[in-house]
């Protein structure tokens, strides 16, 4: 749906506020390259890794390590670069107040992953400090950890479905262990190899591994969304990161093996 909108509007320049790890960044950069649009992405920190930066440059995109609230670069792009699409995943309210009044007829700003004054624990994870101090360190802040679990479980589901798609298979369902078990043997072997190579980084116990911690997250997306109802299972922080990292590396490796996504 987003790409259909992108094709229809024919933007000259796309600006992303909040690069993060660069997953969405590379998708947008690729689409901008196809549409002959300029692409610029900004973040106050450089979390995106060197390999992703290299890929970004191959797509013709540019990364700026800058605080967009303290620079005129975005303002100049809006002024001088034709039709603009701003993808606002940074300091959303501040960025909207700064750049919203500068938009020209035909320009757009998308604000995503945003909740405003919802009476919910999911207001919790909004900043890097929340992750560093509320989740990463013990004792963990429950009001930060619950949204982390929900988003992690959803991300793992998307990773698994992406792997199926890389092999030309469209699959439905939400149970993580079922999505994993229905993968072909070649893919399971790749996952197993990557899981074994990286387990020491996440202090994974010898008698447990990728499949064990994946199954632990089977119902996490639903249960931790409604955790206030009092029904939840124990979730381990580092092993959850481990599962996500294994699947991320698997997607990259399969893609480099020239497996084409079927659309």
C-alpha atoms as one frame of an Amber mdcrd trajectory, in Angstrom:
protein
   0.000   0.000   0.000   2.828   2.400   0.873   4.639   1.710  -2.400   1.440
   2.307  -4.404   1.144   5.702  -2.709   4.828   6.338  -3.423   4.409   5.572
  -7.130   1.269   7.690  -7.395   2.724  10.798  -5.760   6.102  10.777  -7.553
   8.156  12.510  -4.855  11.432  14.166  -5.759  12.981  13.694  -2.323  12.308
  11.435   0.655  13.680  12.345   4.085  13.712   9.866   6.955  14.017  11.230
  10.498  15.293   8.376  12.678  17.455   5.818  10.870  17.803   3.380  13.775
  19.183   0.009  12.697  18.364   0.781   9.081  15.915  -1.979   8.157  13.134
   0.328   6.969  15.814   2.724   5.713  17.143   0.230   3.162  13.642  -0.598
   1.947  12.878   3.084   1.344  16.303   3.664  -0.220  15.713   0.829  -2.682
  12.290   2.205  -3.641  13.706   5.719  -4.035  16.382   4.318  -6.311  13.714
   2.649  -8.445  11.682   5.855  -8.598  14.706   8.123  -9.252  14.051  10.080
  -6.053  16.721  11.447  -3.714  16.837   9.848  -0.270  18.334  11.253   2.923
  18.161   9.670   6.362  19.064  11.311   9.675  19.803  10.047  13.167  21.441
  11.582  16.203  23.318   8.288  16.702  24.914   5.923  14.212  23.298   2.609
  15.095  23.143   1.438  11.462  26.103  -0.862  10.738  28.785  -0.537   8.058
  27.281  -3.179   5.762  23.905  -1.429   5.764  25.563   1.946   5.155  27.361
   0.474   2.156  24.070  -0.873   0.815  22.426   2.491   1.434  25.094   4.205
  -0.699  24.596   1.609  -3.450  20.938   2.655  -3.569  22.016   6.294  -3.817
  20.938   7.217  -0.287  22.808   9.413   2.179  23.063   9.091   5.963  23.571
  12.150   8.175  24.544  11.760  11.811  22.836  14.934  12.933  20.218  16.229
  15.328  17.586  17.433  12.863  16.156  19.767  15.495  19.444  21.697  15.482
  20.331  21.855  11.790  18.973  23.683   8.758  19.734  20.844   6.349  16.201
  19.426   6.318  14.718  22.916   6.006  16.885  23.513   2.946  15.821  20.204
   1.393  12.164  21.142   1.865  12.774  24.530   0.273  14.901  23.433  -2.680
  14.093  19.807  -3.535  10.692  19.714  -5.243   8.004  17.467  -3.761   9.018
  16.128  -0.351   7.974  13.111   1.702   9.151  13.187   5.323   9.062   9.923
   7.284   9.038  11.133  10.869  10.214   8.424  13.260  12.396  10.707  15.375
  11.357  13.280  17.966   7.883  13.279  16.463   6.124  16.249  18.041   9.156
  18.537  17.879   9.918  17.565  14.275   6.289  18.061  13.285   6.235  21.517
  14.843   9.479  22.485  13.100   8.882  21.084   9.622   5.096  20.906   9.319
   4.684  24.649   8.668   7.417  24.522   6.013   5.766  21.876   3.835   4.652
  23.016   0.385   1.466  21.996  -1.445   2.002  18.389  -2.494   4.476  17.604
   0.300   3.685  14.950   2.913   4.851  14.006   6.383   4.214  10.510   7.760
   4.439  10.022  11.515   4.619   6.368  12.482   4.982   4.176  15.597   3.392
   6.887  17.694   1.012   6.805  20.654  -0.282   9.970  22.285  -1.531   9.929
  25.898  -2.908   6.390  25.679  -3.743   4.898  29.062  -1.460   1.996  28.366
   1.857   0.539  29.417   2.816   0.704  25.750   3.634   4.383  26.101   6.832
   3.125  27.760   9.490   2.429  25.150  10.087   5.640  23.265  13.743   6.557
  23.754  17.190   5.030  23.719  17.439   5.702  27.454  14.354   3.553  28.029
  16.151   0.646  26.384  19.493   1.214  28.076  18.144   1.871  31.560  14.665
   0.347  31.562  15.240  -2.917  29.709  18.917  -3.733  29.317  19.867  -3.254
  32.968  18.510  -5.188  35.913  16.138  -4.828  37.647  14.180  -4.193  34.461
  11.386  -1.671  34.296   8.179  -3.618  33.714   6.557  -0.694  31.875   9.414
  -0.708  29.364   9.916  -4.470  29.170   6.337  -5.377  28.207   6.363  -3.340
  24.961   9.802  -4.790  24.186   8.431  -8.353  24.415   5.412  -7.567  22.230
   7.517  -5.916  19.530  10.155  -8.649  19.691   7.559 -11.400  19.208   5.998
  -9.539  16.295   9.423  -8.969  14.720  10.249 -12.675  14.982   6.973 -13.548
  13.252   7.822 -11.151  10.415  11.349 -12.592  10.142  10.000 -16.137   9.838
   7.408 -15.160   7.251  10.082 -13.255   5.327  12.242 -16.385   5.219   9.289
 -18.357   3.852   8.781 -15.617   1.271  12.438 -15.769   0.256  11.772 -19.383
  -0.690   8.640 -18.415  -2.621   6.164 -19.568  -0.002   3.332 -17.436   1.354
   2.362 -18.624   4.812  -0.243 -17.545   7.336  -0.509 -18.006  11.084   1.027
 -16.457  14.152   2.450 -19.310  16.239   6.219 -18.942  16.025   7.164 -22.584
  16.526   4.729 -23.623  13.775   6.157 -21.034  11.382   9.643 -22.344  12.141
   8.783 -26.046  11.807   7.210 -25.485   8.386  10.490 -24.106   6.974  12.388
 -26.359   4.580  15.394 -28.347   5.758  17.934 -26.162   3.949  16.699 -23.128
   5.802  16.630 -24.911   9.153  20.241 -25.936   8.597  21.240 -22.304   7.964
  19.421 -21.211  11.127  21.067 -23.998  13.110  24.545 -23.026  11.932  24.049
 -19.338  12.696  22.469 -20.148  16.054  25.464 -22.279  17.034  27.981 -19.672
  15.877  26.368 -16.857  17.867  25.074 -18.571  21.030  28.147 -17.642  23.079
  27.427 -13.941  22.505  24.135 -14.257  24.358  25.181 -16.704  27.101  22.866
 -19.431  25.843  22.889 -22.500  28.095  24.254 -25.734  26.648  21.036 -27.709
  27.119  18.930 -24.974  25.501  19.078 -23.236  22.174  17.287 -21.431  19.383
  14.216 -23.691  19.202  13.774 -23.691  22.977  13.722 -19.915  23.278  11.648
 -19.524  20.118   8.948 -21.755  21.607   9.145 -19.721  24.816   7.930 -16.754
  22.763   5.101 -18.654  21.058   2.275 -16.814  22.797   4.163 -13.706  23.892
   2.622 -11.349  21.352  -0.882 -11.896  22.719  -0.101 -12.581  26.356   2.165
  -9.589  26.880  -0.202  -7.258  25.062  -2.833  -8.139  27.650  -0.474  -8.612
  30.547  -2.659  -6.427  32.749  -5.137  -9.324  32.748  -2.586 -11.291  34.752
  -1.759 -14.087  32.306   1.817 -14.262  31.083   4.790 -16.576  30.748   8.373
 -15.890  31.719  10.520 -14.304  29.002  14.329 -14.182  28.952  15.855 -10.943
  27.671  19.196 -11.977  26.113  17.798 -15.176  24.525  15.017 -13.110  22.941
  17.624 -10.827  21.369  19.493 -13.985  20.332  16.465 -15.381  18.466  15.948
 -12.089  16.634  19.619 -11.816  15.690  19.751 -15.389  14.376  16.738 -14.793
  12.149  18.062 -11.432  10.975  21.371 -13.021   9.929  19.460 -15.880   8.299
  17.434 -13.467   6.157  20.615 -11.720   5.030  22.411 -14.991   4.221  19.503
 -16.418   2.242  19.130 -13.172   0.312  22.824 -13.238  -0.621  22.280 -16.784
  -1.921  20.139 -15.126  -4.610  16.840 -16.405  -3.290  14.270 -14.064  -4.835
  11.250 -12.773  -2.974   8.091 -13.760  -4.811   5.592 -10.912  -5.034
